[in-house]
Amino acid sequence: MHIVNKYRRLEHHIHDLGLDNIWSLAPLLNVSAIAQVRNECPSLFKVMFACFLYIQGKDLMKELGVKGPAVGILLEQQILWQIRNQANPDREACLAYLRTCSSK
């Protein structure tokens, strides 16, 4: 029974941190239809998609000048950044963080 209690405490801790569905978090995509909504109706975009940053590999290559495996590593770092900053998703702040990661 001791091990069951440990797992229950872990489950509660995960819930308290807001990480219940963390496995569903994927790298943020720059989908053209969503970008169109962002451009044509910013207020609707803000309501519907405020929690997404829409950064993908080609954005990292263009803005940070990275190539190859470094892109995948930065996309993984982006997911970690998203987890840590769920309350305040900000594309530019995320890119700034990824810049520091790519310079290492």
N, C-alpha and C positions, 0 to 999 in steps of 0.2 A: 504494500500500500504506500510505502514511503516514496517509491519512484513515481507513482501516479500523482501524488501531491506535488512533486517537483515539476512534472509536466503541466499540471493545472496552474501552478504559479507562473511558469514560463508563458503559458497561453494568456493569462491575465496581463502579464507584463507586455507582451506583444500587442494586445488589444489597447492597453493604456498608452502605448507609444503611437498608436494609429497605424500600425503596420499589418493589420489583418489581411489585406489583399495585396501585399507588396509584390507578390509574384506576378501580378497583372501589369506592373509598371514596365514599360518598354522604352527604348530610346525614343525621344520625341521626334516626330516626323514632320517634314515640311511638305505636307500634302497640298497639291495645287488648289483643290476645292476649298480647303480650309483657309488657305492664303487669300483666296478670292473673297470669302466672307469677311476676313480681317480687313481687306482693302475697301470693300464696298459698304460694309456695315460694321464699323468698329465697335459700336455699343453692343450689338448682338454678339460679336466675337468675344468681347470682354466677359459677357455673362456666360456664354457657352464654353469657352475654351481658356479661361484665365489661368487654369492650373497647368497648361501645356506651354512649352517653350519653342517647340518646332525647330530643333537643331538636328541636322542629320550630317552624315559623313561629308557630303559635298560642301556643306556650309563650313565645316571644320577645315577642309582642304583649302577653301577659298580665303577664309578669314584668318586662319592660323598658319597656313602654309605647310601643313603636315601631309604625309603620304603613307601608303602601305599600312603595316601593322599598327602604326601610331594612331591611325584613325580609330581603329577598333578599341584600342586602349582608352582613348579619350571619350568614346561613346560609353564605355563602362564607367569612367569617372563621372560622366554626365548623369548617369543613373544614380550614383552615390550622392552627387550634389543635390539632385531632385529629392531624394529621400530626406536629406538633412534640411532642405529648404522648402518643404511642402507648403508651409504657411505663407511664404512670400516668393512665388516663382517669378524670377526676373531674368529674361534672356541675356541681357548685357552683363549682369552679375555672374551668370553661369559661364558665359564666354570669357570673362575676366579670370574666373577660377580656372577654366580649361587652359587659358594662356599660361598660367603659372605651372600647370601640370606639364604642358608641352615643352616648357623651357628647362625642365629638369633632366 
